[in-house]
């Protein structure tokens, strides 16, 4: 979720964090706040849900730990999500009263797409966080969107314990241990190569075309900014740390780093590019 124009970001930049607790795991709140700290201070923190229900039990300790204000919303009708309406009303009220510099919506619900578009129409950046199931319209509406499974969990100190006792031998054949959730996660099918992600490739090629110079090369920083203007791309969503690694991972671009430390990128299809970027 890196934004190249850091001048707009700083400790005095106020961000309103609005959490749809029904659709976001409480285990990710520390990572979300850490990510937002790159762009300003989340001085407005609200989480919406029916706090009397058992489903949000895990959230309650987190509310105190991270100074998040719980907004109680009862479900007035079965099958209707009153939480969404409460969050939207608060967002529009904040827009005209508290006037934060930016908004952050933590949810996997596409129903918030019109809200995001309205906030952006009023000149506010909107950072989105959600699960992989988040529908594309909501993802694309955000200024930038980051999948929760790409966020690093806060490191926990290793527990000190006594050495485990050796298992007793009974002469019986050892039974196979039951697979844990972590084991099952490692068995996920491999995703397709990034070079076959037509949407991503189109955006990256368009970004290079937008920033390309006469020598056929584009400054990496300019190409990354151009990509983010097209769509809410975060390289971490593709398993890499930054845009140079994302361009390289597709295998479709040539990347050169000059002696000055500046990186340049060129589309391999461009046969008219010079062998090296000109200074």
N, C-alpha and C positions, 0 to 999 in steps of 0.2 A: 504494500500500500504506500509506496514511496511517491511523494509528489516532488517533482524536480524544482519547482519554484518555492524554495524554503523560505524566501523572504516573507511570504504570506503567513508563515507559521511561527509560533513562538509561545512562551509561557503565558502571555497575556491574552492569547486568543481563546475565546470562550466557546465551548462545545456543549450542546445539549444532548446527553445520552439517554435515549428512550428505549427501554428493553421490553420486548414481548416475552414475558417469562414463560408463557405457555409453549413457546417455540424455540427457546434457547436454553442450553444447559448451564446450570449455575457454575459448573467446573471451569467455564471459559471466561468468567468475568475478569479475573486478574489479568489474563492475557489480552483481553479487549482493552482494558484501561491502560495497560502498558503500551499497546499499539497506538492508542489515541494520544498518549503523551508526546508523541512525535510531532503532533500537529497543534497542540494547545492543551488547555486544561478543561477536563470534563467537570465543570463546576455545577452543572445541573445533571443529576442522576436520578432517574425514575424507572421503576420496574412495575409492570402492569399485570394483574392477574387476580384470581379469586384466592386470597391468602388463607381463607378458611378451609380450603380443600387440601386433601392429602398429596395431590400431585406436585405441589410447590414446597413440600416440606424441606427439601434440600436447599432451597433458596434462602430460607429464613436466616441462617447464620451468616450467609454472604451479605445480606442487606446491612447488617451491623458492621461487618468487617470492612466493607468498602463504602460506607456512608451513602447507601442507595435508599432513596425514599420509596417505600412501597405504596402503590396506588391500588386501593381495593376496588374491584369491579365484580359485582355479582352477575351471574348468568341469568338474565331475566326470562329467556326462552331456551328450550332445549334445541341444540343444534345451531344456535346463533352465538357468535363470538362477540360479546359486548366489550371485551378487552380491546379489540381493534378500534372500536368507535371512541373509547375513552382516550386511547393514545393519540388518535388523529385530532381530536378536539384539543388536547393539551398542546400538541405540536403547533397548531395554528394559533393558539393563544400565546404561546411562547414567542412565536414569530413576530407578533405585533406588540408584545408587552416587554418581555425580558430582552428581546432582540439579540440572541446569541449570534456569534460569527459563523457557526456551522452546526450541523445536526449529525447525529449518529443514530441509526436505527438498527437494532439487533433483533432480527427476526428472519424466519424462512417463509414468510407468508406473502404471496404476490398481491394480496389485497392492499398493501401499502404502496403499490406502484404509483397511483395518482397523487398520493401525498408527497412522495419523493419528487415527482415532476413539478408539483406546485412550489415546493421549497426551493428547488433549483431555479424555477422561473422568477423567484423573488431574489435571486442572486446569491443563494447560499449553497455551499458544498454539502453534500450528503454522503457520509461514509456508511457503508452497509456491512453487516456481519451476519452470516447464516450458514446453515448446513448445505451439504451437496445437493439436497433435494430442492433447494430454493429455485423457484421457477425463473426462467431466463428474463422475462419482462422486468422483474424486480431487480435482478442483478444488473441489467443493462441500464436501468434508470438511474442508478446511483452514480455519483461522481467517481467513486471507486468502491469495489466490493471485495471482501476477503472471506474465503471459506474458513470456518472455525477449525477444521481439522488441520489447517496449515499453521495455526498459531502454536508457538512453543509453550508448553506447560511450564509453570514456575518449578524450578528444580527443588527437589526435596532431599534433605540430608539423609544419607543411608543410615539405617538403624543398626546399632551395635548389638549383637546377640551372641550367645554361646555357640560354639561349633556344633553343627548338627550331628546327632548320634548316627553311627553307621547302621543301616538297616540289618535286621537279623536275617540270616540265611535259613530258609525253611526247606530248601530242596525243591520247592515248587517253582515252575516257570514264572518268570516275572510277567505281571499283567501290564498291558499298555495303558499309560496314563491318559486320562480323559483330556481331550483338547480344550484349552482355555480360550476365552474370547480373543486374547492376543495372538494365539496360534492361528485361529481362524482368520484373523485379519491379514496375517501374512500369506494366506492362501488365496487372496483376492486375485482375480485374473488380471494380467498385465494390461495396461491401457495402450491404446494404439499410439504409434510414433507421432510426435508433434508435427512432423512433415506432412502427415495425413489429416491434420486438423485444418480443414479448409478455411474455417472462419478465422482462426488464429493467423494462418499464413497470409490470408488476404489483408488482415489488419497490419501485420508487420511489414508486408511489402508496400502497403499504402503509406505507412509511416516513413519508410525509407524514401519513397518517391516524393513525399512532402518536404523532406529535409535535405534531399540530395543536392550536391553542389555540381559545378560544371565538370569536375573531374570524375563524377560518378560515385563519390563517397559522401556519406552523411555522418555528421558528428553523432556519436552514440547517445549523448544526452538529448540532442534535438530529436533523434528518432524515437527515443523512449517517450519524450513529451508528446510527440505527434501520435504515438500509439494510444496513449492515455486519453487524448482528446477524442479519439474515435470510440473507445469503449473502456469500461472500468477494468482494465487489465492489471493484475498483480502477478508478477513472475512466480511468486510462491505458490500460486494456485496450480502451477504447472510443474512443481517439484524443483524449481531452481530459485536462486537467491535474488537475481537482478536481471536487468534487461540484456546486458552482454551475454549472460549465460542462456537466456531465453532465445535470443537470436541464434546463438551457437548450437543450441540443442536441436533446432530444426534441421540443421545441415544445409540450409538453403542460402546462407549468407556468408560472406567473407568478412572477417573481423581483423583489424590491425590496430595495435597499440603503438603509438609513436614514442620517441625518446622522451618527449615532454610529459608522457603519461596520459595523453588524450587518446581515447578510443574512437575508431571510425568503423562504419559498417557499410557494406555494399551488397546489392543483390547479385548473386552469381549469374543470373540471366543477362545482366548488363555487360555485354562484350565490349562496350565502348569505354569502360572505366579504365583509368590509369592503373599501372601495376601497384602503385602506392599512393595514398592520399597526399595531395600537395599541401604545403604549409601555408 
